[in-house]
Amino acid sequence: MAQSRFNNIDGRPDEDQVCDWTDQFFFGLLNTLNSFYAQVEFKNAGERLKAVPFDRLVLEQLAGESDEIREIAVNRVKELLDNEIEFLNAYS
């Protein structure tokens, strides 16, 4: 396995570091997608956002990382996506 981009603390991945990376990755993609969603009715944006395979995109980016790191990142990106959809639904 290649050198991890994340630090280990007592033999475990630094969860905060993994979550920070995941946040940056998610919001970077979201910023890119915003230009596309500007053309969609606001009430449909949440459904369209659900169709984006954020979990698979995270796994693709972390292909060389341990299963534990990948699990932390996928759980975090799902949490971020749920929060974003909940926010969109609250305003539609």
C-alpha positions in Angstrom: 0.0 0.0 0.0 1.3 3.5 -0.8 1.9 6.1 1.8 -1.3 7.5 3.2 -2.2 11.1 2.9 -3.6 11.0 6.5 -1.8 10.8 9.8 -2.1 8.0 12.2 -2.6 8.5 16.0 -1.9 5.5 18.1 -2.2 3.2 15.0 -5.5 4.6 14.0 -6.3 7.1 11.2 -6.7 10.8 12.4 -10.5 11.0 12.0 -10.5 14.8 12.1 -8.1 14.9 9.3 -10.1 12.5 7.2 -13.3 14.4 7.9 -11.6 17.7 7.0 -10.5 16.2 3.7 -14.0 14.9 3.0 -15.5 18.3 3.8 -13.2 20.0 1.4 -13.9 17.4 -1.3 -17.6 17.6 -0.8 -17.9 21.4 -0.8 -15.5 21.7 -3.7 -17.8 19.4 -5.8 -20.9 21.2 -4.5 -19.4 24.6 -5.7 -18.9 23.1 -9.1 -22.4 21.7 -9.2 -24.0 25.0 -8.1 -23.6 26.4 -11.6 -25.6 23.5 -12.9 -28.2 23.6 -10.2 -28.8 27.3 -10.8 -30.7 26.2 -13.9 -32.9 23.8 -11.9 -36.1 24.7 -10.0 -35.1 25.1 -6.4 -37.7 22.5 -5.3 -36.0 19.9 -7.6 -32.4 20.6 -6.5 -32.5 18.2 -3.5 -33.6 15.3 -5.7 -31.0 16.0 -8.3 -28.3 16.3 -5.6 -29.3 12.8 -4.3 -28.5 11.4 -7.7 -24.8 12.5 -7.5 -22.8 9.4 -6.3 -20.7 11.3 -3.7 -19.8 8.1 -1.9 -18.4 6.5 -5.0 -16.5 9.6 -5.9 -14.9 9.7 -2.4 -14.0 6.0 -2.7 -12.5 6.6 -6.1 -10.3 9.4 -4.7 -9.3 7.3 -1.7 -8.7 4.1 -3.6 -5.2 3.6 -2.1 -6.3 4.2 1.5 -7.2 1.7 4.2 -10.8 0.5 4.5 -11.1 2.3 7.8 -10.2 5.7 6.2 -12.6 5.0 3.3 -15.4 4.1 5.8 -14.9 7.3 7.8 -14.9 9.4 4.6 -18.0 7.7 3.1 -19.9 8.1 6.4 -18.9 11.8 6.5 -19.9 12.5 2.9 -23.3 10.9 3.5 -23.8 13.0 6.6 -22.9 16.2 4.6 -25.2 15.2 1.8 -28.1 14.5 4.1 -27.5 17.9 5.8 -27.4 19.7 2.4 -30.6 18.0 1.2 -32.4 18.7 4.5 -31.4 22.4 4.1 -32.7 22.5 0.5 -35.9 20.8 1.4 -36.5 23.3 4.2 -36.5 26.1 1.7 -38.5 24.5 -1.0 
